[in-house]
Amino acid sequence: MKNTPSSTPAKTAKDAPTTSPQAAALLKPFRAQIDVLDDQIVDLLVKRMAVIRDVAPIKAENGIPAVLDDRIEEIINRVAERAGEENEDMICEIYAVLLAVSCDVEEELMGQGQKFRD
């Protein structure tokens, strides 16, 4: 996968340092834990997108818009509460992006939006 603006973390700088061998050894067990968690997150996101693909035709057949403000608010409130005060802002920011992408995909599937990420 190429590093594109959509696949490169926003805070990564072109001139950021690389990991030294000593730092890599020190960080190895933590990176392994993060890799396992990242795999789980990706698996769950794939499952979430499958549900979106399942619901889009149902919404289209029943004249239900892809984007429903009350549902978005409900999701944000639920995840904020689950995240706890320390993580609330970060989790809500991540979910805002997730929901925007999800709505774009759903709109595309319903024929209401433009092709997602050409």
C-alpha positions in Angstrom: 0.0 0.0 0.0 1.3 3.4 -0.9 1.6 6.1 1.7 -1.2 8.4 0.7 -2.7 11.2 2.7 -5.5 8.8 3.6 -3.2 6.0 4.7 -0.5 8.0 6.5 -1.0 9.2 10.1 -1.6 13.0 10.2 1.2 13.6 12.7 3.9 11.7 10.7 6.5 14.1 9.4 8.8 13.3 6.5 11.8 14.1 8.6 10.7 12.2 11.6 13.4 10.0 13.1 13.4 6.2 12.6 13.6 3.7 15.4 17.1 2.8 16.6 17.9 -0.9 17.2 18.1 -0.3 20.9 14.7 1.5 21.0 13.2 -1.2 18.8 14.3 -3.9 21.2 12.9 -2.0 24.2 9.6 -1.3 22.4 9.2 -4.8 20.8 6.8 -6.3 23.4 4.6 -3.2 23.4 4.5 -3.1 19.6 3.5 -6.7 19.6 0.6 -5.9 21.9 -0.4 -3.0 19.7 -0.2 -5.1 16.5 -2.6 -7.7 18.1 -5.0 -4.9 19.0 -4.7 -3.3 15.6 -5.6 -6.6 14.0 -8.7 -6.9 16.2 -9.7 -3.3 15.4 -9.4 -3.9 11.6 -11.4 -7.2 11.9 -14.2 -5.3 13.7 -14.1 -2.5 11.2 -14.5 -5.0 8.4 -17.5 -6.5 10.2 -19.0 -3.0 10.8 -18.7 -2.2 7.1 -20.4 -5.5 6.2 -23.4 -4.4 8.3 -23.4 -1.1 6.5 -23.5 -2.9 3.2 -26.4 -5.0 4.5 -28.5 -2.1 5.7 -27.9 0.3 2.8 -30.4 -1.5 0.4 -33.0 -1.8 3.2 -32.7 2.0 3.8 -32.9 2.6 0.0 -36.0 0.4 -0.5 -37.8 2.1 2.4 -36.8 5.7 1.7 -34.7 6.0 4.8 -31.8 8.5 4.4 -28.2 7.2 4.8 -27.4 9.9 7.3 -29.7 10.1 10.4 -28.6 12.8 12.8 -30.3 11.2 15.8 -28.5 7.9 15.2 -25.1 9.7 14.9 -25.7 11.6 18.1 -26.8 8.3 19.8 -23.5 6.6 18.7 -21.3 9.5 19.8 -22.9 9.7 23.2 -22.7 5.9 23.7 -19.1 5.6 22.8 -18.2 8.8 24.8 -19.7 7.3 27.9 -18.0 3.9 27.3 -14.6 5.5 26.7 -14.6 7.3 30.1 -13.6 10.9 30.8 -9.9 10.3 30.1 -10.4 8.9 26.6 -13.7 10.6 25.6 -12.3 13.3 23.4 -10.0 11.0 21.5 -12.6 8.3 21.0 -15.2 10.8 19.9 -12.7 12.2 17.3 -12.0 8.8 16.0 -15.7 8.0 15.8 -16.5 11.2 14.0 -14.1 10.1 11.2 -15.5 6.5 11.3 -19.1 7.8 11.0 -18.2 10.2 8.2 -16.6 7.4 6.2 -19.5 5.0 7.1 -22.1 7.5 5.9 -20.1 8.2 2.7 -20.0 4.4 1.9 -23.7 4.0 2.7 -24.7 7.0 0.6 -22.6 5.6 -2.3 -24.3 2.1 -1.9 -27.7 3.8 -1.9 -26.9 5.8 -5.0 -27.0 9.1 -3.1 -23.4 10.0 -3.0 -20.3 10.1 -5.1 -17.9 7.2 -5.4 -16.0 6.9 -2.1 -12.3 7.4 -2.4 -11.7 7.0 -6.1 
